[in-house]
């Protein structure tokens, strides 16, 4: 089964997916993703991994960024529950800096945290931000607002799920609502000029999607 392959066999490199600034009209950042062997679905593969495995791949990605010795802006995925662990956060802190954005990839996972887990999450979020890094919430949907609305202000930014692009009027309202609670709103799933116009006119700050070609580098995964 490909989804049980260890990272050493499944990961063949790293991907840099551009993030476009609406105000500046240039690429301002990149989301860092793993490049998997052909035939392996990215979302399914990582959904089947343990929290320790997710921590391992995140640290690997952060170390690659560190070795690049630049001050560019990079977004990296992290499961919500991982940021409730002191051991996990201690592994991440040495690699964090201004311009590093940890995006909580599973808003539903964040919603499902217990009270004590949520308190731990908030405490470690303050540690992460003290290093200059940011914390964003990824792939949010309008129907999650009832559960997330009171928490959005604890994040620096949000990414709106690509499915919301299908309803321009809903998208504009969603962007406006989020923009009152966080510093920046990004719309995902921009693949063509029509998507671009819908997202831009909605009032978001950043755009992301296959309209801008990503860069791929073949780098062997080596456990830290």
C-alpha positions in Angstrom: 0.0 0.0 0.0 1.5 3.4 -1.0 0.1 5.2 2.0 2.1 2.9 4.4 5.4 3.7 2.7 7.9 5.4 5.0 9.0 8.9 4.1 12.3 7.5 2.8 10.4 5.7 0.1 7.5 8.0 -0.5 9.1 11.5 -0.5 11.3 12.3 -3.5 11.6 16.1 -3.0 10.1 19.4 -2.0 7.7 21.7 -3.7 7.5 25.5 -3.5 4.0 26.8 -4.3 3.8 30.5 -5.0 1.6 32.9 -2.9 0.6 36.1 -4.8 0.1 39.5 -3.1 -2.9 41.3 -4.4 -1.7 44.7 -3.2 1.9 44.4 -4.5 1.0 42.3 -7.6 4.0 40.0 -7.1 4.8 36.6 -5.6 5.5 37.3 -1.9 5.8 33.9 -0.3 5.8 30.1 -0.9 4.0 27.2 0.7 6.4 24.3 1.3 5.0 20.9 0.4 6.6 17.5 0.0 7.0 16.0 -3.5 5.7 12.4 -3.4 6.3 9.5 -5.7 4.0 9.3 -8.7 0.6 7.8 -7.9 0.5 8.9 -4.2 -2.2 11.3 -3.3 -0.7 14.1 -1.1 -3.7 14.6 1.2 -4.5 10.9 1.7 -0.8 10.0 2.4 -0.3 12.6 5.1 -3.7 12.0 6.6 -2.6 8.4 7.3 0.6 9.5 9.1 1.2 9.6 12.8 1.8 12.9 14.6 5.4 12.0 15.1 5.8 11.4 11.3 4.2 14.8 10.6 6.7 16.4 13.0 9.6 14.6 11.3 8.6 15.9 7.8 8.0 19.4 9.2 11.4 19.6 10.8 13.0 18.3 7.6 11.3 21.1 5.6 12.3 23.7 8.2 15.9 22.5 8.0 15.9 22.9 4.2 14.7 26.4 4.5 17.3 27.2 7.2 20.1 25.9 4.9 18.9 28.2 2.1 20.1 31.1 4.2 17.5 33.6 3.0 14.9 35.7 4.8 12.0 34.9 2.4 8.5 34.0 3.6 7.4 30.4 3.8 4.2 28.6 4.9 4.3 25.1 6.3 1.5 22.7 7.3 1.1 21.4 10.8 -1.7 19.3 12.4 -3.5 21.2 15.2 -2.9 18.5 17.8 0.8 18.6 17.2 0.9 22.1 18.6 -0.6 20.9 21.9 2.6 18.9 22.6 5.5 20.5 24.4 7.9 17.9 22.9 6.8 18.8 19.4 7.0 22.5 19.9 10.5 22.3 21.5 11.7 20.6 18.3 10.2 23.3 16.1 11.3 26.4 18.0 15.0 26.4 16.9 14.0 26.6 13.3 11.4 29.4 13.6 12.0 33.1 12.6 10.2 36.0 11.2 8.8 35.0 7.9 8.0 31.4 8.9 4.3 30.7 8.9 2.9 27.6 10.5 -0.5 26.9 9.1 -2.9 24.6 11.0 -3.9 22.3 8.2 -7.0 20.8 9.9 -9.5 23.4 11.2 -11.8 20.5 12.1 -9.0 19.0 14.2 -8.6 22.4 15.9 -12.3 22.6 16.6 -12.3 19.1 18.1 -9.5 19.9 20.7 -10.5 19.5 24.3 -10.5 22.4 26.7 -7.1 21.4 28.1 -5.7 20.8 24.7 -6.9 24.2 23.6 -5.2 25.9 26.5 -1.9 24.1 25.7 -2.3 25.1 22.1 -2.7 28.8 23.0 0.3 28.6 25.3 2.6 27.1 22.7 1.2 29.5 20.1 2.5 32.4 22.2 5.9 30.7 22.2 5.9 30.3 18.4 5.0 33.9 17.9 7.7 35.0 20.4 10.2 33.6 17.8 8.8 35.9 15.2 6.9 33.2 13.4 3.2 33.4 12.5 0.3 31.0 13.0 -2.4 30.7 10.4 -5.5 28.6 10.0 -5.8 26.7 6.7 -8.7 25.5 4.5 -11.5 27.1 6.5 -15.1 27.0 5.3 -18.1 29.3 6.0 -19.9 26.5 7.8 -17.1 26.3 10.4 -17.6 29.9 11.5 -19.9 29.0 14.3 -17.1 26.9 15.9 -14.2 29.1 14.9 -15.4 32.7 15.1 -14.4 33.4 18.7 -11.0 31.8 18.0 -10.0 33.5 14.7 -8.4 36.5 16.5 -5.8 34.2 17.9 -4.4 33.6 14.4 -2.4 35.9 12.3 -4.2 34.9 9.1 -6.5 32.4 7.4 -6.6 30.5 4.2 -10.1 30.1 2.6 -10.7 26.7 1.1 -10.7 26.5 -2.7 -14.3 25.2 -2.8 -15.6 28.7 -1.6 -14.5 30.1 -5.0 -17.6 28.5 -6.6 -19.9 31.0 -4.8 -18.5 34.5 -5.4 -21.1 36.3 -3.2 -20.5 33.9 -0.3 -16.8 34.3 -0.8 -16.9 38.1 -0.5 -18.9 38.0 2.7 -16.6 35.3 4.1 -13.5 37.3 3.3 -15.0 40.5 4.8 -15.9 38.6 8.0 -12.5 37.1 8.4 -10.6 40.3 7.6 -12.2 41.9 10.7 -10.6 39.3 12.8 -7.2 38.5 11.4 -4.4 40.5 9.7 -4.5 38.7 6.3 -6.9 36.5 4.3 -5.7 34.2 1.5 -7.9 32.5 -1.1 -6.8 29.1 -2.4 -7.6 27.3 -5.6 -6.9 30.1 -8.1 -6.3 28.3 -11.4 -7.3 30.8 -14.1 -8.1 34.5 -14.8 -11.8 34.0 -13.8 -10.8 32.7 -10.4 -8.3 35.5 -10.1 -10.9 38.2 -10.7 -13.4 36.6 -8.3 -10.9 36.3 -5.5 -9.3 39.7 -6.1 -12.7 41.5 -6.2 -13.7 39.8 -3.0 -11.2 41.8 -1.1 -8.6 39.2 0.0 -4.9 40.0 0.6 -3.2 36.9 -1.0 -4.0 34.3 -3.7 -2.7 30.8 -4.2 -3.2 28.1 -6.8 -2.0 26.4 -9.9 -2.3 29.7 -11.9 1.3 30.2 -10.8 3.6 27.3 -11.6 5.3 25.8 -8.6 9.0 24.9 -8.3 10.0 21.3 -7.6 13.3 20.1 -6.3 14.4 16.5 -6.0 15.9 16.2 -2.5 16.2 12.9 -0.6 14.4 12.8 2.7 16.8 12.2 5.6 15.4 11.8 9.1 16.6 14.4 11.6 
